[in-house]
Amino acid sequence: MRHGIVTCCLHDRGLSRRSRSHSGGSVRVSRRSSPCHSEEESAHAGVRVRPLCFSPLLAMGGAVSAGEDNDDLIDNLKEAQYIRTEKVEQAFRAIDRGDYYLDGYRDSAYKDLAWKHGNIHLSAPCIYSEVMEALKLQPGLSFLNLGSGTGYLSTMVGLIVGPFGVNHGVELHKDVVEYAREKLEDFIKNSDSFDKFEFCEPVFVVGNCLEISPDSHQYDRIYCGAGVQKDHENYMKVLLKVGGILVMPIEDQLTQITRTGQCTWDSKNILAVSFAPLAQQSIADGEKPDAVQLPPVTVRSLQDLSRIHIRRTLRNLADDDGQGKGVVQRVPQKRKRRRCRRRRINTYVFVGNQLIPQMVESEEEEHAEEEHKEVEEEEDRDIGDIEILKQVNVLRDQIMSLPLPESLKAYLLYYREK
């Protein structure tokens, strides 16, 4: 339920409110710089100000450079300190952001920008990174996503909370819930990452998050992906367990709220943002909106528990066997070439009776070229020494080798195709 959409992301945490717009666009400020209000002032301060045109329903990012693929984008988010913990990094790498884009729009998937098409919306990667870090997820926790949208964030959360957690989402638009379920099914059946994690499958329901039934259970972690008005703040807090964490945008700040007691909370501002407010479902005059019934928290069946523990045991055995043999699967690393700034000296050469200008390389340039060539040769040797192994699904191979009926093997594999 993407009740509201991020309209602008400011990259300097804690900017003053008056610095959030500039001539109808957004002001980009380096994370360690103070905001400027004109191009002339920014030139003196060494700060780049770049006006952006944006729709009031379009999420903006641009905090990091665009990546060539999902891993490249994650590298950039790590370098900019938006991703700071290993478990969050692993979740981001496991879920390819491009898989949640419609065909024909995937070229934009690895830019730090939001994307919207009809009711389908994805926030900027820098926003999702901050949210995932602020939630402080752990295995076994319960999570509620208010405005679950495509299910991208909920799927990443499911990789961390694991099979004994709870993973629920509420989405206003029925077509978006259907889209999220399709993407979830595709991940489970086709993604190589599925067999590398223990997963808590998200469950999505259609409804307005402001109409959740008052007798609903509480959650350890909650995220709301739309601007929350001050009069709805307490409504959101009530859904949180004592000791739980709620992350939501309120008063132009992405805020982390920790419930410390029955009637006490601690709040911390994370990032200056601007979100569109929660959308209200249109209803006829006099009609009472339908209450949203959250999915029940069910106990897993013995059959399902057996599958979880068999897969866990086989995965651990494969990991131990690989470590014992000293085998590590590695993929080729991308090498970013250094860019040497070429400096030349203008000289003049006599040709016959004419004085002709000619570009001649300086000694400094020749030295830089030689140094650059040595670095490249060293990198080539280092990469050549790394044993590059074909990526194989060890867990699948182990399950297929078990002396079990084919139907049981298919169940252990979650009916995934090879």
C-alpha positions in Angstrom: 0.0 0.0 0.0 2.0 2.9 -1.2 -0.2 5.5 0.6 2.4 8.2 0.0 5.4 8.6 -2.2 8.8 10.1 -1.3 9.0 13.4 -3.3 12.5 14.5 -2.5 15.6 13.1 -0.6 18.0 15.5 0.9 21.5 14.1 1.5 22.6 16.1 4.4 21.0 14.7 7.5 19.3 17.3 9.7 19.1 20.1 7.2 17.0 23.1 8.1 13.5 23.2 6.6 14.2 26.3 4.5 17.0 24.6 2.7 14.8 21.9 1.3 13.8 23.7 -1.9 15.3 26.0 -4.3 13.5 27.7 -7.1 10.9 25.0 -7.3 13.4 22.2 -7.3 15.5 20.4 -4.8 18.8 21.4 -3.5 21.6 18.8 -3.5 24.0 19.3 -0.8 27.1 17.2 -0.1 26.7 15.3 3.1 29.3 17.3 5.0 28.4 20.7 3.6 26.0 23.4 4.7 23.1 24.3 2.4 23.4 27.2 0.0 20.6 29.2 -1.5 22.1 30.4 -4.8 24.5 29.1 -7.5 26.8 32.1 -6.7 26.9 31.3 -3.0 27.4 27.6 -3.8 30.4 28.4 -6.0 32.1 30.2 -3.1 31.3 27.5 -0.6 32.4 24.6 -2.9 28.9 23.1 -2.8 27.1 21.8 -5.9 23.5 23.1 -6.2 21.5 21.4 -8.9 17.8 22.2 -9.4 15.6 19.2 -10.0 12.2 19.1 -11.6 10.0 16.5 -9.9 6.3 15.5 -9.7 4.8 15.7 -6.2 4.3 11.9 -6.4 7.8 11.0 -7.6 10.4 9.8 -5.2 13.8 11.3 -5.7 17.2 10.1 -4.6 20.5 10.7 -6.3 22.6 10.3 -3.1 25.0 7.9 -4.8 26.2 7.2 -8.3 24.3 4.9 -10.6 25.5 1.3 -10.8 26.0 -0.9 -13.8 24.1 -3.7 -12.0 22.7 -4.5 -8.6 26.0 -5.3 -7.0 27.5 -2.1 -8.3 24.7 -0.1 -6.8 25.2 -1.8 -3.5 28.9 -1.1 -3.6 28.1 2.6 -4.1 25.6 2.6 -1.2 28.2 1.0 1.1 30.8 3.5 0.1 28.4 6.3 0.9 27.7 4.7 4.3 24.0 4.2 3.6 24.5 0.4 4.0 26.6 -0.2 7.2 25.9 -3.8 8.4 26.7 -7.1 6.7 23.2 -8.6 7.1 21.7 -5.6 5.3 24.3 -5.8 2.6 23.6 -9.5 2.1 19.8 -8.9 1.8 20.3 -6.1 -0.8 22.7 -8.2 -2.9 20.3 -11.2 -2.7 17.3 -9.3 -4.1 17.9 -7.8 -7.6 16.2 -4.4 -7.6 15.8 -4.7 -11.4 13.5 -7.7 -11.0 10.8 -5.4 -9.5 10.7 -3.1 -12.5 8.3 -3.5 -15.4 9.8 -4.7 -18.7 11.2 -1.7 -20.6 12.1 0.2 -17.4 14.9 -1.9 -16.0 17.6 0.4 -17.3 16.7 2.8 -14.5 16.7 0.2 -11.8 20.3 0.8 -10.6 20.1 4.5 -10.3 19.6 6.0 -6.8 16.2 7.3 -7.9 12.7 6.3 -7.2 10.5 4.9 -9.9 6.7 5.1 -10.3 4.4 3.6 -13.0 0.7 3.9 -12.2 0.2 2.6 -8.7 3.5 0.7 -8.7 6.3 2.5 -6.9 9.8 1.9 -5.6 11.6 4.4 -3.3 15.1 5.4 -3.9 17.8 2.9 -2.8 19.3 5.3 -0.3 15.9 5.5 1.4 15.5 1.7 1.6 19.0 1.4 2.9 18.4 3.8 5.8 15.1 2.1 6.6 16.7 -1.4 6.7 19.5 -0.2 8.9 17.2 1.7 11.3 14.8 -1.3 11.7 17.7 -3.3 13.4 16.2 -6.5 12.2 17.0 -9.9 13.8 15.9 -13.5 13.2 12.5 -14.3 14.7 11.1 -10.8 14.8 7.6 -9.8 13.6 7.5 -7.1 10.9 4.6 -5.0 9.5 5.0 -3.0 6.3 2.4 -0.3 6.0 2.5 0.5 2.3 4.1 -2.7 1.1 4.0 -1.8 -2.6 5.9 -4.2 -4.8 7.1 -6.3 -1.9 10.8 -5.4 -2.6 11.5 -4.2 1.0 9.4 -7.0 2.6 11.3 -9.7 0.7 14.6 -8.3 1.9 13.2 -8.2 5.4 12.2 -11.9 5.1 15.8 -12.9 4.4 16.8 -11.5 7.8 13.9 -12.4 10.1 14.0 -16.0 8.8 11.4 -18.7 8.9 10.4 -18.2 12.5 9.6 -14.5 12.1 6.4 -12.8 10.9 6.3 -10.8 7.7 3.1 -8.9 6.9 2.2 -6.1 4.5 -0.8 -3.8 3.9 -1.3 -2.2 0.5 -4.1 0.1 -0.5 -4.2 -0.9 -4.2 -5.3 -4.4 -5.2 -3.4 -4.4 -8.5 -0.1 -3.6 -6.6 -0.8 -6.5 -4.2 -1.2 -8.8 -7.2 2.0 -7.5 -8.6 3.9 -8.1 -5.3 2.6 -11.6 -5.1 3.8 -12.3 -8.7 7.3 -10.9 -7.8 7.4 -13.0 -4.6 6.5 -16.2 -6.5 9.2 -15.4 -9.1 11.8 -14.9 -6.4 11.0 -18.2 -4.7 10.9 -20.3 -7.9 13.7 -18.7 -9.8 16.2 -16.8 -7.7 19.5 -18.4 -6.8 19.5 -16.4 -3.6 16.5 -18.3 -2.2 18.5 -21.4 -1.4 21.2 -19.4 0.4 18.9 -18.0 3.1 16.2 -19.2 5.4 13.2 -17.1 4.4 10.1 -15.7 6.0 7.6 -15.4 3.1 5.7 -12.0 3.2 1.9 -12.1 3.3 0.1 -9.1 1.7 -3.4 -7.9 2.3 -5.4 -5.2 0.6 -6.6 -2.3 2.7 -6.1 1.1 4.2 -3.4 1.1 6.9 -5.4 3.7 8.9 -8.3 1.3 9.2 -6.5 -1.6 10.9 -8.8 -3.5 13.3 -8.2 -2.3 16.8 -7.9 -5.8 18.2 -5.0 -6.6 15.9 -1.8 -8.0 17.3 1.4 -5.9 17.7 4.7 -6.1 15.9 8.4 -5.9 16.8 9.2 -3.8 13.7 7.0 -1.5 11.6 7.7 0.6 8.6 5.3 3.1 7.1 6.2 4.3 3.6 4.1 7.5 3.5 4.1 10.8 5.4 2.4 10.4 8.7 0.4 13.3 10.0 0.9 14.3 13.7 -2.6 13.2 14.6 -1.9 9.7 13.3 1.4 9.3 15.2 -0.1 7.6 18.3 -2.2 5.3 16.1 1.0 4.0 14.6 2.7 3.7 17.9 -0.1 1.5 19.4 0.7 -1.2 16.8 4.2 -1.5 18.2 5.3 -4.0 20.9 7.3 -2.7 23.9 10.9 -2.8 22.9 9.9 -2.6 19.2 11.0 -0.1 16.6 8.8 2.0 14.2 10.4 3.8 11.2 8.2 6.3 9.5 8.4 9.8 7.9 6.8 12.5 10.1 7.2 16.2 9.8 9.8 16.0 7.0 12.0 13.6 8.9 12.5 9.9 8.5 12.2 9.0 12.2 13.1 6.0 14.2 10.7 5.5 17.2 11.5 2.9 19.9 8.8 1.9 22.4 10.5 1.8 25.8 7.4 1.2 27.9 3.6 1.0 27.8 3.4 4.8 27.5 6.9 5.8 26.7 8.8 6.2 23.4 12.2 7.4 22.3 12.5 9.2 18.9 15.5 9.8 16.7 15.6 11.7 13.4 17.4 9.7 10.7 17.2 11.6 7.4 15.6 14.8 6.1 13.0 13.8 3.5 9.7 14.9 2.1 6.9 12.3 1.7 3.4 12.7 0.3 0.9 12.1 3.1 -1.0 8.9 3.7 -3.7 8.5 1.0 -7.3 8.0 2.2 -9.5 5.4 0.5 -12.4 7.1 -1.2 -15.7 6.1 0.3 -19.3 7.3 -0.2 -20.8 9.8 2.2 -22.1 8.1 5.3 -20.4 4.8 4.6 -17.9 3.4 7.2 -14.6 2.1 5.7 -13.9 -1.5 6.0 -11.6 -2.5 8.9 -8.4 -4.2 7.7 -7.9 -7.6 9.1 -4.2 -8.4 9.4 -3.0 -11.9 8.5 -3.1 -14.3 11.4 0.1 -15.4 13.1 0.1 -19.1 12.6 2.2 -21.9 13.9 4.1 -23.8 11.2 3.1 -27.4 10.5 5.3 -30.3 11.5 5.8 -30.9 7.8 7.0 -27.4 7.2 9.3 -27.4 10.2 10.9 -30.7 9.0 11.6 -29.1 5.6 13.2 -26.0 7.3 15.5 -28.2 9.5 16.4 -30.6 6.7 17.4 -27.7 4.4 19.3 -26.0 7.3 21.2 -29.2 8.1 22.2 -29.8 4.4 23.2 -26.2 4.0 25.4 -26.3 7.1 27.0 -29.6 6.0 27.8 -28.1 2.6 29.3 -25.0 4.2 31.4 -27.1 6.6 32.5 -29.4 3.7 33.5 -26.4 1.6 35.5 -24.8 4.5 37.2 -28.1 5.2 38.4 -28.4 1.6 39.4 -24.8 1.5 37.1 -24.2 -1.5 35.7 -20.7 -1.8 33.4 -19.8 -4.7 34.3 -16.4 -6.0 33.1 -14.4 -8.9 35.4 -12.1 -11.0 35.8 -8.7 -9.4 35.1 -5.7 -11.5 38.2 -3.6 -11.9 37.8 0.1 -12.0 40.6 1.6 -14.0 42.4 4.7 -12.8 42.0 7.7 -14.9 45.4 9.5 -15.4 45.0 13.1 -16.2 47.1 13.7 -19.3 49.3 16.8 -19.2 51.0 17.9 -22.4 53.5 20.7 -23.2 53.0 22.9 -26.2 56.2 23.1 -28.3 57.0 24.5 -31.7 59.0 22.7 -34.4 60.6 24.2 -37.5 59.6 22.4 -40.6 61.4 24.0 -43.5 60.9 27.7 -43.0 57.6 27.3 -41.0 57.1 27.2 -37.3 54.5 24.5 -36.5 53.0 23.9 -33.1 53.3 20.2 -31.9 52.0 18.4 -28.8 54.8 16.6 -27.0 54.4 14.4 -23.9 56.0 15.6 -20.8 58.3 13.5 -18.6 55.6 13.5 -15.9 53.1 12.1 -18.3 55.4 9.4 -19.5 56.1 8.5 -15.8 52.3 8.4 -15.1 51.7 6.1 -18.1 54.4 3.7 -17.0 53.0 3.6 -13.4 49.5 3.1 -14.6 50.6 0.2 -16.8 52.4 -1.4 -13.9 49.3 -1.2 -11.7 47.1 -2.8 -14.4 49.6 -5.6 -14.9 49.7 -6.2 -11.1 45.9 -6.3 -11.0 45.8 -8.8 -13.9 48.2 -11.1 -12.0 46.1 -10.8 -8.8 42.9 -11.7 -10.5 44.6 -14.5 -12.4 45.7 -16.1 -9.1 42.1 -16.2 -7.8 40.3 -19.5 -8.5 37.1 -18.7 -10.3 34.6 -21.5 -9.8 31.3 -21.9 -11.5 28.5 -20.9 -9.3 26.5 -24.0 -8.3 23.5 -24.6 -6.1 25.0 -27.0 -3.6 21.8 -27.3 -1.6 19.8 -28.4 -4.6 22.4 -30.9 -5.6 22.4 -32.4 -2.1 18.6 -32.7 -2.0 18.5 -34.3 -5.4 21.1 -36.9 -4.3 19.0 -38.0 -1.3 17.4 -41.4 -1.5 13.8 -40.0 -1.3 10.8 -40.1 -3.5 10.7 -37.4 -6.2 7.6 -35.8 -4.7 9.4 -35.3 -1.4 12.5 -33.9 -3.1 10.2 -31.4 -4.9 8.7 -30.4 -1.6 12.1 -29.8 -0.1 13.0 -27.7 -3.0 9.8 -25.6 -2.7 8.9 -26.9 -6.2 11.6 -24.7 -7.7 12.6 -25.4 -11.2 16.3 -26.0 -11.9 
